[in-house]
Amino acid sequence: MLSARASQHVFLGVSALLFAASAAATIVWSAAMSGMGAMSMPGGWTMSMAWMRMPGQTWPGAALSFLGMWAVMMVAMMLPSLVPMLWRYRQAVGRPDQARLGRLTVLAGVGYFFVWTAFGMLAFPLGVALAALEMQQPALARAVPIAMGVVFLSAGALQFTAWRAHHLACCRNTPARGALLPDDAGTAWRHGVRLGLHCCYCCFGPMMILLVGGVMDLRVMAAVTAAITVERLAPAAEHATRVIGVGIVGAGLFLIARAAGLG
């Protein structure tokens, strides 16, 4: 039987290894996508190859490739903020043996990333359809830089809403301190899915920034990951949320001004 301290060390060690592996795979995948180049579009921007089929690739194959990339990327981006949530779950579960607690923790984590994988399943066809329209309609393509600024502004404004604050609080404080959860697989799965849904809701703005700013751009991924992690781990979450919101709004105004030729 592992002691509580040894169990914590194992949990943190496995989490660190998983993060390192997913981050390394994301970096390699991003470098491979960058090596393929990007398509120059009217309006002075480039379209990511994430929304394109590779030569000889079918659309189902392209969708599976995107989902694999997305799932690995989500592990790298979300795991730093998920680890404290999973640790709270472990503390709230009854007193099963350590092996069972480990399996329940894994199941909760899988439920969490299942939600993010479903998010990617919705994002891919929408991204592909929008990319096709932009290639067919030069006028639409020329409007993309301003539209990107509008997305940033919308994401920044979302930071200040009570709706988002509610879901962020659920991410930070679920389960509530002192709560006890049954040590069964169904509860673990539902807990992970519930956390994933709250996280998707409060991360909707940052995810939109990721999708329009460059789904495989390491700089955008790093910035979004940092913002998400700070909001969940900072002692003063409301202050951090407002500071991040101001920064996003500022970035949106800059993008719009540059697209309009004012910057």
Disulfide bonds with the S-S distance in Angstrom:
none
